[in-house]
């Protein structure tokens, strides 16, 4: 079946976080897609509605099988039912993992830049935030292993929050990079929690490696947890649901007990339903949407190279988010953001992802091509003195 990703669906007036505007601003920010969810997913939700009873629900054996088959066949991550715990979302799981691996006041390390909740959840849980800046080498981020180790020692870091694939930089950390990081953390007895929510959005030419697979081989599974979800992959973020993967029995028991205390171990009926149908029947839709996203990435890179060559583009290796260095167009982050909003296009301000996000922006290209081109025209207008966007729409 051929899916139509050119369809423009008006999301204004629906309570959408992304499209909350009362005017014609184009939203290229929050990390959800402007594509209709896969028909098998929508059909599964409709079947639940048609059944007519929305009662208490628990995960079925069929759901566990779908999760196990998806991760085994795509990433050679061998799971069983006991390795899988459910959570309302990856961000709540990040907070949960601080309760598992740390105490109040302990140091938790994240990279800079990083998805904002990595920082806020550390601070809100009264842990000490330690940041290690990523190094940009030949247009892509690399881990600064010397800095990481020095700060682990200096601050007695107890937990490392890894983002793989990385948000906002789009890196898919290679198996060699992950092995070195694992060795370093094992050396200093640092637990690792790997947020892998963008794993299924890995782009052509790159290979995602589950961190838990490496940890198990290295005998360090008792200090490693992976977090993932179907929500980013299949554009169903409005249906809350995610998974926690762990391989060590004692660790699994500890996580489960803490979930019971927090009462955060169950999902709702629709989350279980969507998760199963996505993993059982969503592969074809995902293949097509990734091809469309890759085309939009090329459109964006080509447009900026041709019209705004002073913007430095970090080509993503995963996801539909592109990291842009806009430092040639200003010295103040708020002024830069406001300039774009005045042109009626919204991107994510990079400074929200850490100090390394100064004068950077994150653009979301998971939308119909016509919307993307109009949004790019408005970015051009913002940085070129107000050129009318329509003049460039057909290019």
RODRENKE-905369 format. One record per residue: residue in one letter; x, y, z of N, C-alpha, C in turn; residue number from 0. Coordinates in steps of 0.1 Angstrom, whole numbers, always signed. Layout:
BEGIN
PT   res     nc1     nc2     nc3    cac1    cac2    cac3     cc1     cc2     cc3     n
PT     A       X       Y       Z       X       Y       Z       X       Y       Z   NUM
...
This chain:
BEGIN
PT   res     nc1     nc2     nc3    cac1    cac2    cac3     cc1     cc2     cc3     n
PT     X      +8     -12      +0      +0      +0      +0      +9     +13      +0     0
PT     X      +5     +22      -8     +13     +35      -9      +6     +45      +0     1
PT     X     +13     +51     +10      +7     +60     +19     +10     +75     +14     2
PT     X      +0     +83     +17      +1     +97     +12      +6    +107     +23     3
PT     X     +19    +110     +22     +24    +119     +32     +24    +134     +28     4
PT     X     +18    +136     +16     +16    +150     +11      +3    +156     +16     5
PT     X      -5    +148     +22     -18    +153     +27     -16    +163     +38     6
PT     X     -22    +174     +37     -21    +185     +48     -33    +184     +56     7
PT     X     -31    +181     +69     -42    +180     +79     -41    +191     +88     8
PT     X     -51    +199     +89     -52    +211     +98     -53    +207    +112     9
PT     X     -43    +210    +120     -43    +206    +134     -46    +217    +144    10
PT     X     -48    +229    +138     -52    +240    +147     -66    +238    +153    11
PT     X     -68    +242    +165     -80    +241    +172     -83    +227    +177    12
PT     X     -73    +219    +178     -75    +205    +183     -69    +203    +196    13
PT     X     -63    +213    +202     -55    +212    +214     -41    +208    +212    14
PT     X     -37    +208    +199     -23    +204    +196     -13    +213    +202    15
PT     X      -3    +207    +209      +8    +215    +214     +15    +222    +203    16
PT     X     +18    +215    +193     +26    +219    +182     +19    +231    +174    17
PT     X      +6    +229    +171      -1    +239    +163     -11    +246    +172    18
PT     X      -6    +254    +181     -15    +261    +191     -19    +275    +186    19
PT     X     -14    +279    +175     -15    +293    +171     -29    +297    +166    20
PT     X     -32    +310    +168     -44    +316    +163     -42    +322    +149    21
PT     X     -30    +323    +144     -27    +328    +131     -22    +317    +122    22
PT     X     -15    +321    +111     -11    +311    +101      +4    +307    +103    23
PT     X      +9    +309    +115     +23    +304    +118     +25    +290    +114    24
PT     X     +36    +287    +108     +40    +273    +105     +48    +267    +116    25
PT     X     +44    +255    +121     +51    +249    +132     +61    +239    +127    26
PT     X     +74    +242    +129     +85    +232    +126     +93    +230    +138    27
PT     X     +87    +227    +149     +94    +226    +162     +91    +213    +169    28
PT     X     +81    +212    +178     +79    +200    +186     +81    +187    +178    29
PT     X     +87    +177    +184     +90    +165    +178     +79    +155    +176    30
PT     X     +68    +159    +169     +59    +150    +164     +57    +152    +149    31
PT     X     +52    +143    +142     +50    +144    +127     +36    +149    +124    32
PT     X     +36    +156    +112     +23    +161    +107     +17    +151     +97    33
PT     X     +19    +138     +99     +14    +127     +90      +3    +120     +97    34
PT     X      -7    +115     +90     -17    +107     +95     -10     +94    +100    35
PT     X     -15     +89    +112      -9     +76    +117     -12     +65    +108    36
PT     X      -4     +54    +109      -5     +43    +100     -19     +37    +101    37
PT     X     -25     +34     +89     -39     +28     +89     -41     +16     +98    38
PT     X     -31      +6     +99     -33      -5    +109     -35      +0    +123    39
PT     X     -28     +11    +127     -29     +16    +140     -43     +22    +142    40
PT     X     -47     +30    +133     -60     +36    +134     -71     +26    +134    41
PT     X     -70     +15    +126     -79      +4    +126     -80      -3    +139    42
PT     X     -69      -4    +146     -69     -11    +159     -76      -3    +169    43
PT     X     -74     +10    +169     -81     +19    +178     -96     +18    +175    44
PT     X    -100     +18    +163    -114     +17    +159    -120      +4    +164    45
PT     X    -113      -7    +163    -118     -19    +168    -121     -19    +183    46
PT     X    -113     -12    +190    -115     -10    +205    -128      -2    +207    47
PT     X    -129      +9    +200    -141     +17    +201    -153     +10    +197    48
PT     X    -153      +2    +186    -164      -5    +182    -168     -16    +192    49
PT     X    -158     -22    +199    -161     -32    +209    -170     -26    +221    50
PT     X    -167     -13    +224    -176      -5    +232    -173      -6    +247    51
PT     X    -163     -14    +251    -160     -14    +266    -145     -10    +267    52
PT     X    -144      +1    +275    -130      +7    +277    -126      +4    +292    53
PT     X    -124      -8    +295    -122     -12    +309    -107     -14    +312    54
PT     X    -105     -18    +325     -91     -21    +329     -85     -31    +320    55
PT     X     -72     -28    +317     -65     -36    +307     -51     -40    +312    56
PT     X     -46     -51    +308     -32     -55    +311     -25     -60    +298    57
PT     X     -12     -59    +298      -5     -63    +285      -7     -78    +283    58
PT     X     -10     -82    +270     -12     -95    +266      +1    -102    +262    59
PT     X      +0    -115    +260     +11    -123    +255     +14    -119    +241    60
PT     X      +4    -115    +233      +5    -111    +219     +13     -98    +219    61
PT     X     +11     -89    +228     +18     -76    +229     +33     -79    +232    62
PT     X     +36     -87    +242     +50     -90    +245     +57     -96    +233    63
PT     X     +50    -105    +226     +56    -112    +214     +59    -101    +203    64
PT     X     +50     -92    +201     +52     -81    +191     +65     -73    +194    65
PT     X     +66     -69    +207     +78     -62    +211     +91     -70    +210    66
PT     X     +90     -82    +214    +102     -91    +213    +106     -93    +199    67
PT     X     +96     -96    +190     +99     -98    +176    +105     -86    +169    68
PT     X     +99     -74    +172    +104     -62    +166    +119     -59    +169    69
PT     X    +122     -60    +182    +136     -57    +186    +145     -68    +183    70
PT     X    +141     -80    +182    +150     -91    +179    +153     -91    +164    71
PT     X    +143     -89    +156    +145     -90    +141    +153     -78    +136    72
PT     X    +150     -66    +142    +157     -54    +137    +170     -51    +143    73
PT     X    +172     -54    +156    +184     -50    +163    +191     -61    +170    74
PT     X    +187     -73    +168    +193     -85    +174    +193     -83    +189    75
PT     X    +184     -76    +195    +183     -75    +209    +173     -86    +214    76
PT     X    +179     -95    +221    +171    -107    +225    +164    -104    +239    77
PT     X    +151    -103    +238    +143    -100    +250    +134    -112    +254    78
PT     X    +130    -113    +266    +119    -121    +270    +109    -112    +278    79
PT     X     +98    -118    +281     +87    -111    +288     +92    -104    +301    80
PT     X    +101    -111    +308    +106    -105    +321    +115     -93    +319    81
PT     X    +121     -91    +307    +130     -80    +304    +122     -67    +302    82
PT     X    +109     -68    +300    +101     -56    +295     +92     -51    +306    83
PT     X     +94     -39    +310     +85     -32    +319     +78     -20    +311    84
PT     X     +66     -16    +315     +59      -5    +308     +59      +7    +317    85
PT     X     +59     +19    +310     +60     +32    +317     +51     +42    +309    86
PT     X     +46     +52    +315     +38     +62    +308     +46     +70    +298    87
PT     X     +60     +70    +299     +68     +77    +289     +82     +76    +293    88
PT     X     +91     +80    +283    +105     +80    +286    +109     +90    +296    89
PT     X    +103    +102    +296    +107    +112    +306    +104    +108    +320    90
PT     X     +92    +103    +323     +89     +97    +336     +99     +86    +340    91
PT     X    +104     +78    +330    +113     +68    +332    +127     +73    +336    92
PT     X    +131     +84    +330    +143     +91    +334    +143     +95    +348    93
PT     X    +132    +100    +353    +131    +104    +367    +131     +91    +376    94
PT     X    +124     +81    +371    +124     +68    +379    +138     +63    +380    95
PT     X    +146     +63    +370    +160     +58    +370    +169     +65    +380    96
PT     X    +166     +78    +383    +174     +85    +393    +171     +79    +407    97
PT     X    +158     +75    +409    +155     +68    +421    +161     +55    +422    98
PT     X    +163     +48    +411    +169     +35    +411    +184     +35    +414    99
PT     X    +191     +44    +407    +206     +44    +407    +213     +54    +415   100
PT     X    +205     +64    +421    +212     +75    +428    +204     +79    +440   101
PT     X    +210     +88    +448    +204     +94    +460    +204    +109    +458   102
PT     X    +196    +116    +466    +196    +130    +465    +210    +136    +467   103
PT     X    +214    +145    +458    +227    +151    +459    +237    +144    +450   104
PT     X    +235    +131    +446    +244    +124    +437    +246    +131    +424   105
PT     X    +257    +129    +417    +260    +136    +404    +254    +127    +393   106
PT     X    +248    +133    +384    +243    +127    +372    +248    +134    +360   107
PT     X    +254    +127    +350    +260    +133    +339    +251    +132    +326   108
PT     X    +251    +143    +319    +244    +143    +306    +254    +151    +296   109
PT     X    +251    +149    +283    +259    +157    +274    +253    +170    +271   110
PT     X    +260    +179    +265    +256    +192    +261    +260    +195    +247   111
PT     X    +249    +197    +238    +235    +198    +240    +228    +185    +243   112
PT     X    +216    +186    +248    +208    +174    +251    +193    +178    +252   113
PT     X    +185    +168    +249    +170    +170    +251    +167    +176    +265   114
PT     X    +160    +187    +265    +159    +195    +277    +155    +187    +290   115
PT     X    +145    +177    +290    +142    +170    +302    +154    +162    +309   116
PT     X    +164    +159    +301    +176    +153    +307    +181    +162    +318   117
PT     X    +181    +175    +315    +186    +184    +325    +176    +187    +336   118
PT     X    +164    +190    +332    +154    +194    +342    +150    +183    +352   119
PT     X    +150    +171    +347    +146    +160    +356    +157    +157    +366   120
PT     X    +170    +159    +362    +181    +158    +372    +179    +169    +383   121
PT     X    +177    +181    +379    +176    +192    +388    +163    +191    +397   122
PT     X    +152    +187    +391    +139    +186    +399    +140    +175    +409   123
PT     X    +148    +165    +406    +150    +154    +416    +161    +156    +425   124
PT     X    +166    +168    +426    +176    +173    +435    +189    +165    +434   125
PT     X    +193    +161    +422    +206    +155    +419    +215    +166    +414   126
PT     X    +228    +164    +414    +237    +173    +409    +239    +171    +394   127
PT     X    +236    +181    +386    +238    +180    +371    +252    +183    +367   128
PT     X    +258    +173    +360    +271    +175    +355    +270    +173    +340   129
PT     X    +275    +183    +332    +274    +183    +318    +287    +182    +311   130
PT     X    +288    +174    +301    +300    +172    +292    +296    +176    +278   131
PT     X    +303    +187    +273    +300    +192    +260    +305    +182    +249   132
PT     X    +296    +180    +239    +300    +172    +228    +310    +180    +219   133
PT     X    +319    +173    +212    +328    +180    +203    +323    +179    +189   134
PT     X    +323    +190    +182    +319    +190    +168    +331    +188    +159   135
PT     X    +332    +176    +152    +343    +173    +143    +337    +170    +129   136
PT     X    +342    +177    +120    +338    +176    +106    +323    +175    +104   137
PT     X    +316    +184    +111    +302    +186    +110    +293    +176    +117   138
PT     X    +299    +169    +127    +290    +160    +135    +296    +159    +149   139
PT     X    +287    +156    +159    +291    +155    +173    +299    +142    +176   140
PT     X    +309    +144    +185    +316    +132    +190    +316    +134    +206   141
PT     X    +317    +122    +213    +318    +122    +227    +332    +127    +231   142
PT     X    +333    +136    +241    +346    +140    +246    +350    +131    +257   143
PT     X    +356    +120    +254    +358    +109    +264    +367    +114    +276   144
PT     X    +377    +122    +272    +386    +127    +283    +379    +136    +293   145
PT     X    +370    +144    +287    +362    +153    +296    +352    +145    +304   146
PT     X    +346    +135    +298    +337    +126    +305    +343    +120    +317   147
PT     X    +355    +114    +314    +361    +106    +325    +366    +116    +336   148
PT     X    +372    +127    +332    +376    +137    +342    +365    +142    +351   149
PT     X    +353    +144    +346    +342    +149    +354    +336    +138    +362   150
PT     X    +336    +126    +357    +331    +114    +365    +340    +113    +377   151
PT     X    +353    +114    +376    +362    +113    +387    +360    +125    +397   152
PT     X    +360    +137    +391    +359    +150    +399    +346    +150    +407   153
PT     X    +334    +146    +401    +321    +148    +407    +316    +135    +413   154
PT     X    +323    +124    +412    +319    +111    +416    +305    +108    +410   155
PT     X    +305    +109    +397    +292    +107    +390    +287     +92    +392   156
PT     X    +274     +91    +395    +268     +78    +397    +260     +73    +385   157
PT     X    +255     +82    +377    +246     +78    +366    +249     +87    +354   158
PT     X    +250     +80    +342    +252     +87    +329    +239     +85    +321   159
PT     X    +233     +96    +317    +221     +96    +309    +225     +97    +294   160
PT     X    +224     +87    +286    +228     +87    +272    +216     +88    +264   161
PT     X    +218     +96    +253    +207     +97    +243    +212     +92    +230   162
PT     X    +207     +80    +225    +211     +74    +213    +199     +68    +206   163
PT     X    +196     +73    +194    +202     +84    +187    +201     +97    +194   164
PT     X    +211    +106    +192    +211    +118    +200    +201    +129    +195   165
PT     X    +195    +135    +205    +186    +146    +203    +192    +158    +210   166
PT     X    +196    +169    +203    +191    +173    +190    +201    +171    +179   167
PT     X    +213    +165    +181    +223    +165    +170    +221    +154    +160   168
PT     X    +212    +144    +163    +210    +134    +153    +220    +123    +151   169
PT     X    +230    +123    +160    +240    +112    +159    +235     +99    +163   170
PT     X    +238     +89    +155    +237     +75    +159    +250     +70    +163   171
PT     X    +252     +69    +176    +265     +65    +181    +269     +51    +176   172
PT     X    +282     +50    +171    +286     +38    +165    +289     +27    +176   173
PT     X    +290     +15    +172    +292      +4    +182    +306      +6    +189   174
PT     X    +316     +12    +181    +329     +14    +188    +328     +25    +198   175
PT     X    +321     +36    +195    +319     +47    +204    +312     +42    +217   176
PT     X    +302     +34    +215    +294     +29    +227    +302     +19    +235   177
PT     X    +311     +11    +229    +319      +2    +236    +329     +10    +245   178
PT     X    +335     +20    +239    +345     +28    +247    +338     +35    +259   179
PT     X    +326     +40    +257    +318     +47    +267    +314     +36    +278   180
PT     X    +310     +25    +274    +307     +14    +283    +319     +10    +292   181
PT     X    +330      +9    +285    +342      +5    +293    +346     +16    +303   182
PT     X    +345     +28    +299    +348     +39    +308    +338     +39    +320   183
PT     X    +325     +38    +318    +316     +38    +329    +317     +26    +338   184
PT     X    +320     +15    +332    +322      +3    +340    +335      +4    +349   185
PT     X    +345     +10    +343    +357     +13    +351    +354     +21    +364   186
PT     X    +345     +30    +363    +342     +39    +374    +329     +36    +381   187
PT     X    +323     +24    +378    +311     +20    +384    +299     +30    +382   188
PT     X    +298     +35    +370    +287     +45    +367    +276     +37    +360   189
PT     X    +264     +39    +365    +252     +33    +358    +249     +41    +345   190
PT     X    +244     +34    +335    +240     +40    +322    +226     +38    +319   191
PT     X    +218     +48    +317    +205     +48    +312    +205     +53    +297   192
PT     X    +201     +45    +288    +201     +49    +274    +187     +52    +268   193
PT     X    +185     +64    +265    +172     +68    +259    +173     +65    +244   194
PT     X    +165     +55    +239    +167     +51    +225    +154     +53    +218   195
PT     X    +146     +63    +221    +133     +65    +215    +133     +68    +200   196
PT     X    +145     +73    +195    +146     +76    +181    +152     +64    +173   197
PT     X    +154     +53    +180    +161     +41    +173    +155     +37    +160   198
PT     X    +142     +37    +159    +135     +32    +147    +136     +42    +135   199
PT     X    +140     +54    +139    +141     +65    +129    +156     +67    +123   200
PT     X    +164     +56    +125    +177     +57    +120    +177     +57    +105   201
PT     X    +185     +66     +99    +184     +69     +85    +194     +60     +77   202
PT     X    +193     +60     +64    +201     +52     +55    +216     +54     +57   203
PT     X    +223     +43     +57    +237     +43     +59    +242     +43     +73   204
PT     X    +233     +42     +83    +237     +42     +97    +231     +30    +104   205
PT     X    +237     +25    +115    +232     +13    +122    +231     +17    +137   206
PT     X    +219     +14    +142    +216     +16    +156    +220      +3    +164   207
PT     X    +227      +5    +175    +231      -6    +183    +225      -4    +197   208
PT     X    +217     -13    +202    +211     -12    +215    +222     -13    +226   209
PT     X    +222      -3    +235    +233      -3    +245    +232     -15    +254   210
PT     X    +220     -19    +257    +218     -31    +266    +224     -43    +260   211
PT     X    +224     -45    +247    +231     -56    +241    +246     -57    +244   212
PT     X    +252     -45    +243    +267     -44    +246    +269     -46    +261   213
PT     X    +260     -41    +270    +262     -42    +284    +261     -57    +288   214
PT     X    +252     -64    +283    +251     -78    +286    +263     -86    +282   215
PT     X    +268     -83    +271    +280     -90    +266    +292     -87    +275   216
PT     X    +292     -75    +281    +304     -70    +289    +302     -74    +304   217
PT     X    +291     -80    +307    +289     -84    +321    +285     -72    +329   218
PT     X    +278     -62    +324    +275     -50    +331    +260     -47    +331   219
PT     X    +252     -57    +328    +238     -55    +326    +231     -50    +339   220
PT     X    +237     -53    +351    +231     -49    +363    +232     -34    +366   221
PT     X    +239     -27    +357    +240     -12    +358    +235      -5    +346   222
PT     X    +228     -12    +337    +223      -5    +324    +208      -8    +322   223
PT     X    +202      +3    +317    +187      +2    +314    +186      +9    +301   224
PT     X    +177      +4    +292    +173     +11    +280    +159     +15    +280   225
PT     X    +156     +27    +275    +142     +33    +274    +139     +35    +260   226
PT     X    +127     +31    +256    +122     +33    +242    +107     +33    +242   227
PT     X    +102     +36    +230     +87     +38    +228     +84     +37    +213   228
PT     X     +71     +34    +211     +66     +34    +197     +61     +48    +193   229
PT     X     +61     +58    +203     +54     +70    +201     +61     +79    +190   230
PT     X     +74     +80    +191     +81     +88    +181     +81     +81    +167   231
PT     X     +83     +68    +167     +84     +60    +155     +71     +61    +147   232
PT     X     +60     +60    +153     +47     +59    +146     +38     +72    +148   233
PT     X     +44     +83    +153     +36     +95    +155     +24     +93    +163   234
PT     X     +25     +87    +175     +14     +85    +184     +17     +91    +198   235
PT     X     +24    +102    +198     +28    +107    +211     +17    +111    +220   236
PT     X      +5    +114    +214      -7    +117    +222     -12    +105    +230   237
PT     X      -8     +93    +226     -11     +81    +233      +1     +77    +242   238
PT     X      +1     +80    +254     +12     +78    +263     +16     +64    +265   239
PT     X     +29     +61    +263     +33     +47    +265     +47     +45    +261   240
PT     X     +55     +38    +269     +69     +35    +266     +73     +22    +273   241
PT     X     +85     +18    +271     +90      +5    +277    +104      +8    +283   242
PT     X    +106      +0    +294    +119      -1    +300    +124     -15    +298   243
PT     X    +137     -16    +293    +143     -28    +291    +154     -30    +301   244
PT     X    +155     -41    +307    +166     -45    +316    +168     -60    +316   245
PT     X    +181     -64    +318    +184     -78    +317    +188     -85    +330   246
PT     X    +191     -77    +340    +195     -82    +353    +182     -85    +362   247
PT     X    +181     -96    +367    +169    -100    +375    +167     -91    +387   248
PT     X    +178     -88    +395    +177     -80    +407    +173     -66    +403   249
PT     X    +179     -61    +392    +176     -47    +388    +161     -46    +383   250
PT     X    +157     -56    +376    +143     -56    +371    +133     -56    +383   251
PT     X    +136     -64    +394    +128     -64    +406    +128     -50    +413   252
PT     X    +140     -44    +413    +141     -31    +420    +133     -20    +412   253
PT     X    +134     -21    +399    +126     -11    +391    +111     -13    +393   254
PT     X    +107     -26    +392     +93     -29    +394     +88     -25    +407   255
PT     X     +95     -27    +418     +91     -22    +431     +89      -7    +432   256
PT     X     +99      +0    +426     +98     +15    +426     +86     +19    +417   257
PT     X     +83     +13    +406     +72     +16    +398     +59     +14    +407   258
PT     X     +58      +4    +414     +47      +1    +423     +45     +13    +433   259
PT     X     +56     +17    +439     +55     +28    +448     +50     +41    +442   260
PT     X     +55     +43    +429     +51     +55    +422     +37     +54    +415   261
PT     X     +33     +41    +414     +20     +38    +407     +22     +42    +392   262
PT     X     +33     +38    +386     +36     +41    +372     +40     +29    +365   263
PT     X     +32     +19    +365     +36      +6    +358     +26      +1    +348   264
PT     X     +14      +8    +347      +4      +4    +338      +2     +14    +327   265
PT     X      -2     +10    +315      -6     +19    +304     -22     +17    +303   266
PT     X     -27     +26    +295     -41     +25    +292     -44     +16    +280   267
PT     X     -57     +12    +279     -61      +3    +268     -56      +7    +254   268
PT     X     -57     +20    +251     -53     +24    +238     -38     +23    +236   269
PT     X     -30     +26    +246     -16     +25    +245     -11     +10    +242   270
PT     X     -17      +1    +249     -14     -13    +247     -18     -17    +232   271
PT     X     -30     -13    +228     -35     -16    +215     -26     -10    +204   272
PT     X     -23      +3    +205     -15      +9    +195      -1      +3    +195   273
PT     X      +5      +0    +206     +18      -6    +206     +19     -19    +199   274
PT     X      +9     -27    +201      +9     -40    +195      +7     -39    +180   275
PT     X      -3     -31    +176      -6     -30    +161      +6     -23    +154   276
PT     X     +13     -14    +161     +24      -7    +154     +35     -17    +152   277
PT     X     +39     -25    +162     +50     -34    +160     +46     -46    +152   278
PT     X     +33     -50    +151     +29     -61    +142     +27     -57    +128   279
PT     X     +22     -45    +126     +17     -41    +112     +23     -28    +107   280
PT     X     +31     -21    +115     +35      -8    +111     +48      -7    +102   281
PT     X     +55     -18    +100     +68     -18     +93     +67     -11     +79   282
PT     X     +57     -14     +71     +56      -8     +58     +55      +7     +58   283
PT     X     +46     +11     +67     +44     +26     +69     +57     +33     +73   284
PT     X     +64     +26     +82     +77     +32     +87     +87     +33     +76   285
PT     X     +88     +23     +68     +97     +23     +57     +94     +35     +47   286
PT     X     +81     +37     +44     +78     +48     +35     +79     +61     +42   287
PT     X     +76     +63     +54     +77     +76     +61     +92     +80     +62   288
PT     X    +101     +70     +64    +115     +73     +65    +120     +78     +51   289
PT     X    +116     +72     +41    +120     +76     +27    +115     +91     +25   290
PT     X    +103     +94     +29     +98    +107     +28    +106    +117     +36   291
PT     X    +109    +114     +48    +117    +122     +57    +130    +125     +51   292
PT     X    +137    +114     +46    +150    +116     +40    +149    +126     +28   293
PT     X    +139    +125     +20    +137    +135     +10    +135    +149     +15   294
PT     X    +128    +151     +26    +126    +164     +32    +139    +169     +38   295
PT     X    +147    +160     +43    +160    +164     +48    +169    +170     +37   296
PT     X    +169    +163     +25    +176    +168     +14    +171    +181      +9   297
PT     X    +158    +183      +9    +152    +195      +5    +157    +207     +14   298
PT     X    +157    +204     +27    +161    +214     +36    +175    +218     +35   299
PT     X    +184    +208     +34    +198    +210     +32    +201    +218     +19   300
PT     X    +195    +214      +9    +197    +221      -4    +192    +235      -4   301
PT     X    +180    +237      +2    +174    +250      +3    +184    +260     +11   302
PT     X    +188    +255     +22    +196    +264     +31    +210    +266     +24   303
PT     X    +215    +256     +17    +228    +258     +10    +227    +268      -1   304
PT     X    +215    +268      -7    +213    +277     -19    +209    +291     -15   305
PT     X    +202    +293      -4    +196    +306      +0    +201    +312     +13   306
PT     X    +206    +303     +22    +211    +308     +35    +224    +300     +38   307
PT     X    +234    +302     +29    +246    +293     +31    +254    +296     +44   308
PT     X    +251    +307     +51    +258    +309     +63    +253    +301     +75   309
PT     X    +241    +295     +73    +236    +286     +83    +243    +272     +81   310
PT     X    +250    +268     +92    +257    +255     +92    +247    +244     +96   311
PT     X    +246    +234     +87    +236    +223     +89    +244    +211     +94   312
PT     X    +239    +205    +105    +244    +192    +110    +235    +181    +104   313
PT     X    +240    +174     +94    +231    +164     +88    +228    +153     +98   314
PT     X    +215    +150    +100    +211    +140    +110    +214    +126    +105   315
PT     X    +217    +117    +114    +219    +103    +111    +207     +95    +115   316
PT     X    +198    +101    +122    +185     +96    +127    +175    +107    +129   317
PT     X    +163    +104    +128    +151    +112    +131    +149    +123    +120   318
PT     X    +139    +131    +123    +135    +141    +114    +138    +155    +119   319
PT     X    +147    +156    +128    +151    +168    +135    +165    +172    +130   320
PT     X    +167    +185    +125    +180    +189    +120    +185    +201    +129   321
PT     X    +197    +200    +132    +204    +210    +141    +211    +220    +133   322
PT     X    +207    +233    +135    +212    +244    +126    +220    +254    +135   323
PT     X    +232    +257    +130    +240    +268    +136    +237    +281    +129   324
PT     X    +230    +290    +136    +225    +302    +130    +233    +314    +135   325
PT     X    +245    +312    +140    +253    +322    +147    +257    +333    +138   326
PT     X    +256    +331    +124    +259    +342    +115    +248    +352    +115   327
PT     X    +237    +349    +121    +225    +358    +120    +222    +365    +133   328
PT     X    +230    +365    +143    +227    +372    +155    +236    +368    +166   329
PT     X    +235    +375    +177    +243    +373    +189    +235    +369    +201   330
PT     X    +221    +370    +200    +213    +368    +212    +202    +357    +208   331
PT     X    +201    +348    +217    +192    +336    +214    +177    +340    +213   332
PT     X    +173    +349    +222    +159    +353    +221    +156    +361    +209   333
PT     X    +165    +370    +205    +163    +378    +193    +163    +369    +181   334
PT     X    +171    +359    +180    +171    +350    +169    +157    +343    +168   335
PT     X    +153    +338    +180    +140    +331    +180    +128    +340    +176   336
PT     X    +129    +352    +181    +118    +362    +178    +118    +366    +164   337
PT     X    +130    +366    +158    +131    +370    +143    +123    +359    +135   338
PT     X    +124    +347    +138    +117    +336    +131    +102    +337    +134   339
PT     X     +98    +339    +147     +84    +340    +150     +78    +352    +143   340
PT     X     +85    +363    +142     +80    +374    +135     +77    +371    +120   341
PT     X     +84    +362    +115     +82    +357    +101     +72    +346    +100   342
PT     X     +65    +343    +112     +55    +333    +113     +59    +319    +110   343
PT     X     +71    +315    +115     +76    +302    +115     +82    +299    +128   344
PT     X     +80    +287    +134     +85    +284    +147     +94    +272    +147   345
PT     X    +107    +274    +152    +116    +263    +153    +120    +263    +168   346
PT     X    +126    +252    +173    +131    +251    +187    +143    +259    +188   347
PT     X    +144    +268    +199    +156    +275    +202    +166    +266    +208   348
PT     X    +178    +266    +202    +189    +257    +206    +193    +259    +221   349
PT     X    +192    +271    +226    +198    +274    +239    +190    +265    +250   350
PT     X    +178    +261    +247    +171    +252    +256    +177    +239    +258   351
PT     X    +187    +235    +249    +193    +222    +250    +207    +223    +256   352
PT     X    +210    +234    +262    +223    +235    +269    +231    +247    +263   353
PT     X    +242    +250    +270    +250    +261    +265    +255    +259    +251   354
PT     X    +258    +246    +247    +263    +244    +234    +252    +247    +223   355
PT     X    +240    +249    +228    +229    +253    +218    +228    +268    +215   356
PT     X    +238    +276    +221    +238    +290    +218    +238    +293    +203   357
PT     X    +228    +301    +199    +226    +306    +185    +224    +294    +176   358
PT     X    +218    +283    +181    +214    +272    +172    +199    +271    +173   359
PT     X    +194    +264    +163    +180    +261    +162    +178    +247    +158   360
PT     X    +166    +241    +162    +163    +227    +158    +150    +228    +149   361
PT     X    +151    +222    +137    +140    +223    +128    +134    +209    +126   362
PT     X    +121    +207    +126    +114    +195    +124    +109    +194    +110   363
PT     X    +114    +184    +102    +110    +184     +88    +100    +172     +85   364
PT     X     +94    +167     +96     +84    +156     +94     +70    +162     +91   365
PT     X     +69    +167     +79     +56    +173     +75     +55    +172     +60   366
PT     X     +43    +175     +55     +41    +175     +40     +51    +185     +34   367
PT     X     +56    +181     +22     +67    +189     +15     +62    +203     +13   368
PT     X     +50    +205     +10     +45    +219      +7     +46    +228     +20   369
PT     X     +43    +222     +32     +44    +229     +44     +59    +232     +47   370
PT     X     +67    +222     +45     +81    +224     +47     +87    +236     +39   371
PT     X     +84    +235     +26     +89    +246     +17     +84    +260     +21   372
PT     X     +71    +261     +25     +66    +274     +29     +74    +278     +42   373
PT     X     +76    +268     +51     +83    +271     +63     +97    +276     +61   374
PT     X    +104    +269     +52    +118    +273     +48    +118    +287     +42   375
PT     X    +108    +290     +33    +107    +303     +28    +106    +314     +39   376
PT     X     +99    +311     +49     +97    +321     +60    +110    +322     +68   377
PT     X    +117    +311     +69    +131    +312     +76    +139    +321     +67   378
PT     X    +139    +319     +54    +146    +328     +45    +142    +343     +47   379
PT     X    +129    +345     +48    +124    +359     +50    +129    +365     +63   380
PT     X    +130    +356     +73    +134    +361     +86    +149    +366     +86   381
PT     X    +157    +360     +78    +171    +363     +78    +175    +371     +65   382
PT     X    +166    +375     +57    +170    +382     +45    +162    +396     +44   383
PT     X    +157    +401     +55    +151    +414     +54    +137    +414     +50   384
PT     X    +130    +403     +51    +116    +403     +48    +112    +399     +34   385
PT     X    +120    +393     +26    +116    +388     +13    +103    +380     +14   386
PT     X     +94    +383      +5     +81    +375      +5     +83    +360      +4   387
PT     X     +78    +352     +13     +80    +338     +12     +75    +332      -1   388
PT     X     +64    +337      -7     +58    +331     -19     +67    +331     -31   389
PT     X     +77    +340     -31     +86    +342     -42     +95    +329     -44   390
PT     X     +97    +322     -33    +106    +310     -34     +99    +297     -33   391
PT     X     +85    +297     -32     +78    +285     -28     +81    +274     -38   392
PT     X     +82    +277     -51     +83    +266     -61     +97    +261     -63   393
PT     X    +107    +267     -57    +120    +263     -59    +124    +250     -52   394
